[in-house]
Amino acid sequence: MLITVGDNPERLDSEESFAALCGVSPVARSSGRRQYRRLNRGGDRQAHAALHRLVFTRLWVDRRTQDYYERRIKEGKPRREIVR
């Protein structure tokens, strides 16, 4: 993550720009009547992989993250959307 940020300091002026740089910003998509979001396929793949490992490590270890995950499951959200 530090390498990605260090190589592109001029591109980071907001949280949204960081998400786009790492390839995790949502992109609106639609298919007929259904509208949904998918993750941006651009960005730094190594930074995206680091964020992915971080999320799943926290789901495995951190109690606050586990509570958040369980609360969102009870709301009826799919796992993919919760991780996103």
Sequence and secondary structure as in RCSB ss.txt:
>XXXX:A:sequence
MLITVGDNPERLDSEESFAALCGVSPVARSSGRRQYRRLNRGGDRQAHAALHRLVFTRLWVDRRTQDYYERRIKE
GKPRREIVR
>XXXX:A:secstr
 HHHHHH GGG SSHHHHHHHHT  EEEEEETTEEEEEE S S HHHHHHHHHHHHHHHHH HHHHHHHHHHHHT
T  HHHHH 
